[in-house]
Every structure is written in C-alpha cells, then in structure tokens.
C-alpha cells in the first residue's frame, strides 16, 4: 500500500509539471493578445477556459498527491454553473451539439467547487460521446429548487443507456471507457452531502440528477 501511495504521488507530481507547461503557454497567449490589442471574444474565452481546466486538473492532482480531504466552501449556484457551462461547451463543438444552460435561481451551496464542476463536466462529456448520427443533438444543464434541495439535471437526447448499473465501479458503455467516471462522480457528490442518480433514460431523453442542499 505504501509503495502504491508513493507511486501515485510521484506520477501526480510529474503530470502536474507537464500541466504547468500548458499553463505557461496559455499565459503567453494571453499576454500576446493583451500586447497586440487582440479582442477576439472566442479566443479570449478559450484561453480562459484552458487556464481554468488546467487549474482544476492541477488541484485534483495535488489532492491526490497529498491525500487531502475535500475543501468545502460557500458558492453561488449560478456562478458555478456558468463557469461549468463555459468549460464543457468545447465537448460539443466537433459534433454540432447544442449545449444549453437554464438556471434562474441562485442559492448558496456548500461544495468542493473543483469536484462539483468536474462531475457536471463528466456528465456532459459522456453525453457528447453517446451521440452518433442523431439530428438536433441537445444537452441541457438545468437547475430548480424544491424546498431546501437544489436539483441540477443534465439531460441529453442521445441513445438511451442500456445498462442502468452504470454507477458501479468498472461498468462502462464506451469501448475505451474505464468505468470509473460515474463511480467517482457519485462518490464525490455523496461526500458533499448530496446524491447523483440516473432518473430517466428512454428515446426522448436521458436525465442525470444531482441533489444538493441549499444554505439558508
């Protein structure tokens, strides 16, 4: 066990070094745009998203390396979902998938922001990979409040999920999948005091629901 832990820490350190190189180039691109007065909104948003994704990956590796517990803080729901939406849109671009965010509530929630955003991004990424030749491909991230519970639903109109036991470790519907994404995602949400489940999957839509308690 000690050998495995030390090996994980070593690998995490090496990967983080490579991520820092990517972060450096993103910073160079940002400074180049600033110096030359480049105001292209798509380019600037892309650089910002790359830097945020690198930060999330770096934080995850640091946590893995040091075996730290989650860092739970207060966040406004809309800010979290808007940032997550911007980070996840890239997955739909190559397949012409319309990814939308519907959120008109803004309660405060107690979460580990990096892990929470990673769960939603993973759900969007999985949905994008489930699409084949369908028309009008759509993914929607929506939020609603029911008493003191916030329900965040990630819905898509790709083909239905055949194996409903997809949260079990090692279960995957993809040829190259590890079967860890949803398993880890559920664990992360449960450690924040919430829940993650598949509430529907048929030929009209597949809906994953995250439940988390609102503060106040």
C-alpha positions as CSV (number, residue, x, y, z in Angstrom):
1,X,0.0,0.0,0.0
2,X,2.8,2.4,0.9
3,X,4.5,1.7,-2.5
4,X,1.3,2.4,-4.4
5,X,0.8,5.6,-2.5
6,X,4.3,6.8,-3.2
7,X,3.9,5.8,-6.8
8,X,0.7,7.8,-7.1
9,X,2.4,10.8,-5.6
10,X,5.3,10.5,-8.0
11,X,3.1,10.3,-11.0
12,X,0.9,13.1,-9.8
13,X,4.0,15.3,-9.4
14,X,5.2,14.5,-12.9
15,X,1.8,15.1,-14.5
16,X,1.5,18.4,-12.7
17,X,4.8,19.5,-14.1
18,X,3.5,18.9,-17.6
19,X,0.3,20.8,-16.8
20,X,2.4,23.8,-15.7
21,X,4.0,23.9,-19.2
22,X,0.5,24.1,-20.7
23,X,-0.4,26.8,-18.2
24,X,2.7,28.8,-19.2
25,X,1.8,28.7,-22.9
26,X,-1.8,29.8,-22.1
27,X,-0.3,32.7,-20.2
28,X,2.0,33.5,-23.1
29,X,-1.1,33.5,-25.4
30,X,-2.9,35.8,-23.0
31,X,0.0,38.3,-22.9
32,X,0.3,38.2,-26.6
33,X,-3.4,39.1,-27.0
34,X,-3.1,41.9,-24.5
35,X,0.1,43.3,-26.0
36,X,-1.3,43.3,-29.6
37,X,-4.8,44.5,-28.6
38,X,-6.5,41.3,-29.8
39,X,-10.1,41.4,-28.6
40,X,-11.4,38.2,-30.3
41,X,-14.0,37.0,-27.8
42,X,-13.9,33.3,-28.8
43,X,-10.1,33.2,-28.5
44,X,-10.0,35.0,-25.1
45,X,-12.8,32.8,-23.7
46,X,-10.9,29.7,-25.0
47,X,-7.7,30.8,-23.2
48,X,-9.6,31.5,-20.0
49,X,-11.3,28.0,-20.2
50,X,-7.9,26.3,-20.8
51,X,-6.4,28.0,-17.8
52,X,-9.4,27.1,-15.6
53,X,-9.3,23.5,-16.8
54,X,-5.6,23.3,-16.0
55,X,-6.2,24.7,-12.6
56,X,-8.9,22.1,-11.9
57,X,-6.6,19.3,-13.1
58,X,-3.7,20.7,-11.0
59,X,-5.9,20.9,-7.9
60,X,-7.1,17.3,-8.4
61,X,-3.5,16.0,-8.8
62,X,-2.4,18.0,-5.7
63,X,-5.2,16.5,-3.7
64,X,-4.3,13.0,-4.9
65,X,-0.7,13.6,-4.1
66,X,-1.3,14.8,-0.6
67,X,-4.4,12.8,0.2
68,X,-6.2,15.9,1.4
69,X,-9.9,15.9,2.2
70,X,-12.4,18.0,0.2
71,X,-12.3,21.8,0.5
72,X,-15.9,22.7,1.2
73,X,-16.8,26.4,0.8
74,X,-19.9,28.5,0.0
75,X,-20.6,29.3,-3.6
76,X,-23.4,30.9,-5.5
77,X,-25.0,28.3,-7.8
78,X,-25.3,30.5,-10.9
79,X,-21.6,31.4,-10.9
80,X,-20.6,27.7,-10.5
81,X,-23.0,26.5,-13.3
82,X,-22.0,29.3,-15.7
83,X,-18.3,28.5,-15.3
84,X,-19.0,24.8,-15.7
85,X,-21.1,25.5,-18.8
86,X,-18.2,27.5,-20.4
87,X,-15.7,24.7,-19.7
88,X,-18.0,21.9,-21.0
89,X,-19.1,23.6,-24.3
90,X,-15.9,22.5,-26.1
91,X,-17.0,18.9,-26.0
92,X,-20.0,19.6,-28.2
93,X,-18.3,21.6,-30.9
94,X,-17.0,18.9,-33.1
95,X,-20.3,17.0,-33.1
96,X,-22.5,20.1,-33.6
97,X,-24.2,19.5,-30.2
98,X,-26.3,22.3,-28.8
99,X,-25.4,22.6,-25.1
100,X,-27.6,24.9,-23.1
101,X,-27.7,26.2,-19.5
102,X,-31.1,27.0,-17.9
103,X,-30.7,28.4,-14.4
104,X,-32.9,31.3,-13.0
105,X,-32.2,30.5,-9.3
106,X,-29.1,31.5,-7.3
107,X,-29.0,29.9,-3.9
108,X,-25.8,29.4,-1.9
109,X,-24.5,25.9,-1.8
110,X,-21.7,24.2,0.2
111,X,-19.4,22.3,-2.2
112,X,-15.9,21.4,-3.2
113,X,-16.0,23.6,-6.4
114,X,-13.4,21.7,-8.3
115,X,-15.0,18.3,-7.7
116,X,-18.6,19.6,-8.2
117,X,-17.7,21.2,-11.6
118,X,-15.8,18.0,-12.6
119,X,-18.9,15.9,-12.0
120,X,-21.1,18.0,-14.3
121,X,-18.4,18.3,-17.0
122,X,-18.1,14.5,-16.9
123,X,-21.8,14.1,-17.4
124,X,-21.7,16.5,-20.4
125,X,-18.7,14.8,-21.8
126,X,-20.4,11.3,-21.5
127,X,-23.5,12.7,-23.2
128,X,-21.5,14.1,-26.1
129,X,-19.8,10.7,-26.6
130,X,-23.2,8.9,-26.6
131,X,-24.3,10.8,-29.7
132,X,-23.9,9.1,-33.1
133,X,-25.9,10.3,-36.2
134,X,-28.9,11.8,-34.4
135,X,-30.4,15.1,-35.6
136,X,-30.9,18.1,-33.3
137,X,-28.4,16.9,-30.7
138,X,-29.0,18.7,-27.5
139,X,-27.6,18.7,-23.9
140,X,-29.2,20.9,-21.2
141,X,-27.9,21.7,-17.8
142,X,-30.8,23.0,-15.7
143,X,-31.5,23.8,-12.0
144,X,-34.5,24.1,-9.8
145,X,-35.2,24.4,-6.1
146,X,-37.6,22.1,-4.2
147,X,-37.9,23.3,-0.6
148,X,-34.2,23.3,0.7
149,X,-33.0,20.9,-2.1
150,X,-31.3,22.1,-5.3
151,X,-31.8,19.7,-8.3
152,X,-29.4,20.0,-11.1
153,X,-30.4,18.0,-14.2
154,X,-28.1,17.2,-17.1
155,X,-30.3,16.0,-19.9
156,X,-29.5,14.8,-23.4
157,X,-31.4,13.3,-26.4
158,X,-28.8,10.7,-27.4
159,X,-29.4,7.0,-27.5
160,X,-30.8,5.5,-24.2
161,X,-28.5,4.0,-21.6
162,X,-28.8,0.2,-21.8
163,X,-27.0,-0.8,-18.6
164,X,-28.7,1.0,-15.7
165,X,-26.0,-0.1,-13.3
166,X,-23.6,2.5,-14.7
167,X,-22.5,3.9,-11.3
168,X,-20.9,0.6,-10.3
169,X,-17.1,0.6,-10.4
170,X,-15.7,-0.8,-13.7
171,X,-19.1,-0.5,-15.6
172,X,-18.8,1.4,-18.9
173,X,-20.9,1.8,-22.1
174,X,-17.9,3.0,-24.1
175,X,-15.4,0.9,-26.0
176,X,-12.4,2.7,-24.4
177,X,-14.1,3.6,-21.1
178,X,-12.6,2.8,-17.7
179,X,-15.8,2.5,-15.8
180,X,-14.6,5.0,-13.2
181,X,-16.0,8.3,-14.2
182,X,-19.6,7.9,-12.9
183,X,-18.4,5.8,-10.0
184,X,-16.1,8.6,-8.8
185,X,-18.6,11.3,-9.6
186,X,-21.3,9.7,-7.4
187,X,-18.7,9.3,-4.6
188,X,-17.7,12.9,-4.9
189,X,-21.3,14.2,-4.7
190,X,-22.2,11.9,-1.8
191,X,-19.1,13.2,0.1
192,X,-20.6,16.7,-0.2
193,X,-23.8,15.5,1.3
194,X,-25.7,15.2,-2.0
195,X,-26.7,12.5,-4.4
196,X,-26.3,11.6,-8.1
197,X,-28.6,9.3,-10.0
198,X,-30.0,8.4,-13.4
199,X,-33.7,9.4,-13.2
200,X,-34.7,8.6,-16.8
201,X,-33.3,7.1,-20.0
202,X,-35.5,6.4,-23.0
203,X,-35.7,7.5,-26.6
204,X,-36.9,11.0,-25.7
205,X,-34.1,11.9,-23.2
206,X,-31.6,10.6,-20.7
207,X,-31.6,12.6,-17.4
208,X,-29.0,12.6,-14.7
209,X,-29.9,14.4,-11.4
210,X,-27.6,15.9,-8.8
211,X,-29.3,16.8,-5.5
212,X,-27.5,19.2,-3.1
213,X,-28.8,21.1,-0.1
214,X,-29.2,24.9,-0.4
215,X,-28.0,27.0,2.5
216,X,-30.3,29.4,4.3
